């Protein structure tokens, strides 16, 4: 009995010490904030079948193509995407996936703006989406500067004076190809991917914003009000 009792006490102590660990607390908070059935739901509300909800998914698909083709271009280098036929094809895929990414994202952004997507405690979901759009513009700008052709040279020389007038040219030199390439393939894409992941998790946690209720609110008739008051008095 003593051994069993000590064993139980030892087990309870182990369980108590495991519950006090920061990994256990972090896991419990993560599961409480985002349960598995909400992270990967089996069904969605019927209004999600509307076309306006499709552009968020299309934006994610385009971003996947941007990252995949960008990784191939970063591995092979500028000479490959300017000289090789396959390189030119992959470069074109990268360019058009970026064009579609911004096209779908702008429609998604404006659609959610007119739907007031910040309703229902979804303010941070809206903010992360807007910030992701702004950072994506910077990523596209540095992408044009990293082309290593006459277009990129013209864009860099035209943007140089404007950026220098703000004082940012000391740390963001658009004429420095190496710096712009690192901004384009490391820092800005990393920020876009992280913010996109946070945005999707917030959508999973708070749910998809419902459309506005167009049905008129029913007002009780005067006879109904009088009858209810008489019943209360009785």
Helices and strands as residue ranges (DSSP letters): H 2-19, H 22-33, H 36-39, G 46-49, G 51-53, H 54-76, H 78-83, H 85-114, H 123-145, H 150-165, G 168-170, H 177-182, I 183-187, H 188-206, H 222-233
